[in-house]
Amino acid sequence: MGMANKGCDIHGLLIVDKPSGLTSSSVVRRLKRWSKAEKVGHTGALDPMATGVLPIVFGEAAKYSQYGLDSKKGYLARVQLGTATDTLDADGVVVAKKAIPVINRIILSSVLNGLTGSLMQVPPMVSALKHRGQPLYKLARQGLEIERAPREIEIFSNELIDFEAGEGWLDIRVRCSKGTYVRSIAESIGQSLGTVAHLSRLRRDLAGGYSIDQANSWHIIESLKHKGTKAFARLLHSPDALLSHLPRINLSEHECMMLIQGQKVSGKGLGVCDTMRAYFKESSFIGLVTVDSDGSVSAKRMLSPAAAGMRGNSDFGP
């Protein structure tokens, strides 16, 4: 079976509902092995404890993964008051306990409103950020604490869904910018209430413009592990799936080939634009282009001709 699929690459985006207990990297490794694709990656990691939307890029769709990383994210989270852990979440070791304060909807809504908008957030020590080439989480395992500079983030909304005063937990729905650590939001909620807190549950319900109801369950994905490349190809969105917010231009096949070969073509009267999606036959995506000040179109980030379906064979998602 391995020989039958050898060299059969696929290009596109797979929306996975990641289960708890798996790292994002292990999801990528399994999908690469099961699909036999040459290149597989993700557009923004989820912690092992977390579940939910994990966009996976195959083949040349990886050229546009940054747009997934830059997209707005959405989370459903449970914050447990009264207990702090070394990782700020339920996977960590308890390092502090403090009394659970009196809480009600008015108090909690006020705290959440105070944690909305543009904020400066210090990344947690247990994170994939690097210090001198080493991920912080590896340094944390060695008992090291590295000073981290605060980073500007945006919390677009921070909504209280439910709470239990006696048990000291609250459920929130967060919409935020890239680079936001919900674990750190949980810590800040505890501090604002005069106690400590950690994240006891996390589910990402929005990433890359895709919601949780558009994600493929891990059960379905795992059922394809012996069925080869084409079975996975049928689940893929096209390589431009993360780019729908960008303006588009339709070009002839000849113009598209010129762009792929590094030549410029006429902008057809378009104004200056840093990034546009380019298509031939009004439907086949070929890559990203720039409209220059002189009215010409130049290549910015192009698919290969084969991946664009302009010559040879390539498997695409629907």
C-alpha positions as CSV (number, residue, x, y, z in Angstrom):
1,M,0.0,0.0,0.0
2,G,2.9,2.4,0.7
3,M,4.3,2.0,-2.8
4,A,0.9,2.6,-4.3
5,N,0.7,6.1,-2.7
6,K,4.4,7.0,-3.0
7,G,4.8,10.5,-4.5
8,C,1.1,11.2,-4.4
9,D,1.0,14.6,-2.6
10,I,-2.0,16.6,-1.6
11,H,-2.5,20.4,-1.1
12,G,-5.1,22.0,1.1
13,L,-6.5,22.7,4.6
14,L,-8.0,20.2,7.0
15,I,-9.9,21.5,10.0
16,V,-9.4,19.1,12.9
17,D,-11.3,18.9,16.2
18,K,-8.2,18.1,18.3
19,P,-8.9,15.7,21.2
20,S,-7.5,16.3,24.7
21,G,-4.2,14.6,25.5
22,L,-2.6,15.0,22.1
23,T,0.0,17.7,21.3
24,S,-0.5,19.6,18.1
25,S,2.8,18.3,16.9
26,S,1.6,14.7,17.5
27,V,-1.5,15.4,15.5
28,V,0.7,16.6,12.6
29,R,3.0,13.5,12.8
30,R,0.0,11.1,12.7
31,L,-1.6,12.9,9.8
32,K,1.6,12.9,7.9
33,R,2.1,9.2,8.5
34,W,-1.5,8.2,7.8
35,S,-2.0,10.4,4.7
36,K,1.5,9.8,3.3
37,A,1.6,13.5,2.4
38,E,5.0,15.0,1.8
39,K,4.4,18.1,3.9
40,V,2.0,18.6,6.8
41,G,1.9,21.4,9.4
42,H,-0.5,23.4,11.7
43,T,-1.4,27.1,11.9
44,G,-1.2,27.6,15.7
45,A,-0.7,25.1,18.4
46,L,-3.2,24.0,21.1
47,D,-2.0,22.8,24.5
48,P,-2.3,19.0,25.1
49,M,-5.2,19.6,27.6
50,A,-7.1,21.8,25.1
51,T,-9.6,20.5,22.5
52,G,-11.1,22.1,19.4
53,V,-10.3,23.8,16.1
54,L,-6.8,23.0,14.8
55,P,-6.3,24.0,11.1
56,I,-3.8,21.6,9.4
57,V,-2.1,22.6,6.2
58,F,-1.0,20.0,3.6
59,G,1.5,20.5,0.8
60,E,1.7,24.0,-0.7
61,A,-1.1,25.3,1.5
62,A,1.7,25.6,4.1
63,K,2.8,28.7,2.2
64,Y,-0.3,30.5,3.6
65,S,-0.2,29.2,7.1
66,Q,0.8,32.6,8.5
67,Y,-2.7,33.9,7.7
68,G,-4.1,31.2,10.0
69,L,-1.7,32.2,12.7
70,D,-2.7,35.8,12.4
71,S,-6.4,35.2,12.5
72,K,-8.8,36.0,15.4
73,K,-9.2,33.1,17.8
74,G,-12.2,32.0,19.9
75,Y,-12.2,29.9,23.1
76,L,-14.6,28.4,25.6
77,A,-12.8,28.1,28.9
78,R,-13.5,27.1,32.5
79,V,-11.6,29.0,35.2
80,Q,-11.2,27.4,38.6
81,L,-10.7,29.8,41.4
82,G,-8.8,29.1,44.7
83,T,-6.0,26.9,43.2
84,A,-2.9,27.9,41.1
85,T,-0.7,25.5,39.2
86,D,2.8,25.8,37.8
87,T,1.5,25.7,34.2
88,L,-1.6,27.8,34.9
89,D,-3.8,25.0,33.7
90,A,-5.1,21.6,34.9
91,D,-2.0,19.7,33.6
92,G,0.3,21.4,36.1
93,V,1.2,20.8,39.8
94,V,-0.7,22.8,42.4
95,V,1.6,25.5,43.8
96,A,-0.8,27.7,45.8
97,K,-4.2,27.6,47.3
98,K,-6.3,30.5,48.5
99,A,-9.8,31.0,49.7
100,I,-12.5,31.2,47.0
101,P,-14.1,34.7,47.2
102,V,-17.7,35.6,47.1
103,I,-18.8,35.8,43.5
104,N,-21.9,36.7,41.6
105,R,-22.8,37.7,38.0
106,I,-22.3,41.4,38.6
107,I,-18.8,40.9,40.2
108,L,-17.6,38.5,37.5
109,S,-19.0,40.6,34.6
110,S,-17.1,43.6,36.0
111,V,-13.8,41.6,36.2
112,L,-14.2,40.3,32.6
113,N,-15.0,43.8,31.3
114,G,-11.8,44.9,32.9
115,L,-9.9,42.2,31.0
116,T,-11.3,43.3,27.6
117,G,-9.7,45.5,24.9
118,S,-6.0,46.2,24.3
119,L,-3.9,44.6,27.1
120,M,-0.3,43.9,27.9
121,Q,0.1,40.2,28.7
122,V,3.2,38.4,30.0
123,P,3.5,35.0,28.3
124,P,3.5,32.0,30.7
125,M,6.7,30.3,31.3
126,V,5.3,27.0,30.1
127,S,4.9,28.0,26.4
128,A,6.4,27.4,23.1
129,L,8.1,30.8,22.9
130,K,11.8,30.5,22.7
131,H,14.7,32.0,24.7
132,R,18.1,31.7,22.9
133,G,16.7,29.0,20.8
134,Q,15.2,26.9,23.6
135,P,11.4,26.6,24.1
136,L,10.4,28.2,27.4
137,Y,8.6,25.0,28.5
138,K,11.8,23.0,28.3
139,L,13.6,25.6,30.5
140,A,10.6,25.5,32.9
141,R,11.0,21.7,33.3
142,Q,14.6,22.4,34.4
143,G,13.3,24.7,37.1
144,L,14.4,27.9,35.4
145,E,12.4,31.1,35.3
146,I,13.2,33.5,32.4
147,E,12.1,37.1,32.4
148,R,9.5,37.6,29.7
149,A,8.6,40.9,28.1
150,P,4.9,41.7,28.1
151,R,3.2,41.6,24.7
152,E,0.2,43.6,23.4
153,I,-2.9,41.5,22.8
154,E,-6.5,42.3,22.0
155,I,-9.4,40.8,23.8
156,F,-12.4,41.6,21.6
157,S,-14.9,40.1,23.9
158,N,-14.8,38.3,27.3
159,E,-18.3,36.9,28.1
160,L,-19.5,35.1,31.2
161,I,-21.5,32.0,30.2
162,D,-22.0,30.3,33.6
163,F,-20.6,30.1,37.1
164,E,-20.9,28.1,40.3
165,A,-20.3,30.2,43.4
166,G,-19.9,27.3,45.8
167,E,-17.4,25.4,43.8
168,G,-15.7,28.6,42.6
169,W,-15.6,28.1,38.8
170,L,-16.7,30.2,35.9
171,D,-17.2,29.5,32.2
172,I,-16.2,32.2,29.7
173,R,-16.3,32.8,26.0
174,V,-13.3,34.7,24.7
175,R,-12.6,36.2,21.3
176,C,-9.0,37.4,21.0
177,S,-6.1,38.2,18.8
178,K,-3.2,35.9,18.0
179,G,-0.7,35.4,20.8
180,T,-3.2,35.5,23.6
181,Y,-2.8,33.0,26.3
182,V,-6.1,32.1,27.9
183,R,-4.2,30.5,30.8
184,S,-2.9,33.9,31.6
185,I,-6.4,35.4,31.4
186,A,-7.4,32.8,34.0
187,E,-4.5,33.9,36.2
188,S,-5.5,37.5,35.8
189,I,-9.2,36.8,36.7
190,G,-8.0,35.2,40.0
191,Q,-5.8,38.2,40.8
192,S,-8.6,40.6,40.1
193,L,-10.8,38.6,42.5
194,G,-8.2,38.6,45.2
195,T,-7.4,34.9,44.9
196,V,-5.5,32.5,42.7
197,A,-6.9,30.6,39.7
198,H,-6.0,28.2,36.9
199,L,-7.6,27.0,33.6
200,S,-9.4,23.7,34.2
201,R,-10.9,23.3,30.7
202,L,-10.2,24.9,27.3
203,R,-11.9,24.4,23.9
204,R,-11.0,26.5,20.8
205,D,-14.2,27.1,18.9
206,L,-12.8,29.5,16.3
207,A,-9.5,29.7,14.3
208,G,-8.6,30.5,10.8
209,G,-12.1,31.7,10.1
210,Y,-13.5,28.2,10.9
211,S,-15.8,27.3,13.7
212,I,-16.0,24.1,15.7
213,D,-19.0,22.8,13.8
214,Q,-16.9,22.9,10.6
215,A,-14.2,20.7,12.2
216,N,-13.7,17.0,11.5
217,S,-13.9,14.8,14.6
218,W,-10.8,12.9,15.5
219,H,-12.8,9.7,15.3
220,I,-13.5,10.3,11.6
221,I,-10.0,11.2,10.8
222,E,-8.5,8.2,12.7
223,S,-10.9,5.9,10.8
224,L,-9.0,6.9,7.6
225,K,-5.5,5.9,8.7
226,H,-5.4,2.8,6.6
227,K,-7.1,4.3,3.6
228,G,-4.3,6.3,2.0
229,T,-3.8,9.7,0.5
230,K,-6.9,10.1,-1.5
231,A,-9.2,9.5,1.5
232,F,-7.6,12.4,3.3
233,A,-7.7,14.6,0.1
234,R,-11.5,14.4,0.1
235,L,-11.6,16.2,3.5
236,L,-9.4,19.1,2.4
237,H,-10.5,22.6,1.7
238,S,-8.5,24.3,-1.2
239,P,-5.1,25.9,-0.5
240,D,-6.7,29.4,-0.4
241,A,-9.1,28.5,2.4
242,L,-7.4,30.8,4.9
243,L,-7.4,33.8,2.5
244,S,-11.1,34.5,1.8
245,H,-10.8,38.0,3.5
246,L,-8.4,39.2,0.8
247,P,-9.5,40.8,-2.5
248,R,-9.2,38.7,-5.7
249,I,-8.2,39.1,-9.3
250,N,-9.1,36.8,-12.2
251,L,-6.4,36.2,-14.9
252,S,-6.0,34.2,-18.0
253,E,-3.9,31.0,-17.9
254,H,-1.2,32.7,-19.9
255,E,-1.0,35.5,-17.4
256,C,-0.9,33.1,-14.5
257,M,2.0,31.2,-16.0
258,M,3.8,34.4,-16.5
259,L,3.4,35.3,-12.8
260,I,4.5,31.8,-11.7
261,Q,7.6,32.2,-13.9
262,G,8.4,35.5,-12.2
263,Q,7.2,37.9,-14.8
264,K,4.8,40.8,-14.4
265,V,1.4,41.3,-16.1
266,S,-1.1,44.1,-16.5
267,G,-3.1,45.1,-13.4
268,K,-6.2,45.8,-15.6
269,G,-6.7,49.2,-14.1
270,L,-6.6,48.0,-10.4
271,G,-5.3,50.3,-7.7
272,V,-2.3,49.6,-5.6
273,C,-2.8,46.6,-3.4
274,D,-0.2,44.8,-1.3
275,T,-1.9,41.4,-1.3
276,M,-4.5,39.9,-3.6
277,R,-5.7,36.3,-4.4
278,A,-5.1,35.4,-8.1
279,Y,-7.2,32.9,-10.0
280,F,-7.4,31.5,-13.6
281,K,-10.6,30.3,-15.2
282,E,-12.3,32.3,-12.3
283,S,-12.0,29.4,-10.0
284,S,-8.5,27.9,-9.8
285,F,-6.3,29.6,-7.2
286,I,-2.7,30.2,-8.2
287,G,-1.3,32.3,-5.4
288,L,-1.0,35.7,-3.9
289,V,0.0,38.8,-6.0
290,T,0.8,42.5,-5.5
291,V,-0.5,45.3,-7.6
292,D,2.3,47.8,-7.9
293,S,2.2,51.6,-8.2
294,D,2.8,51.4,-11.9
295,G,-0.3,49.3,-12.4
296,S,1.4,46.0,-12.9
297,V,0.8,42.7,-11.1
298,S,3.7,40.8,-9.6
299,A,4.0,37.5,-7.8
300,K,4.1,37.5,-4.0
301,R,3.5,33.9,-2.9
302,M,2.6,31.5,-5.7
303,L,1.6,27.8,-5.8
304,S,3.6,25.6,-8.1
305,P,2.0,25.0,-11.5
306,A,1.1,21.4,-10.5
307,A,-0.4,22.4,-7.2
308,A,-2.4,25.1,-9.0
309,G,-3.7,22.4,-11.4
310,M,-2.2,24.1,-14.4
311,R,-0.2,21.1,-15.5
312,G,0.4,17.6,-14.2
313,N,-1.8,16.0,-11.6
314,S,-2.5,17.1,-8.1
315,D,-5.1,16.1,-5.5
316,F,-7.1,18.9,-4.1
317,G,-9.8,19.1,-1.5
318,P,-13.3,20.1,-2.5
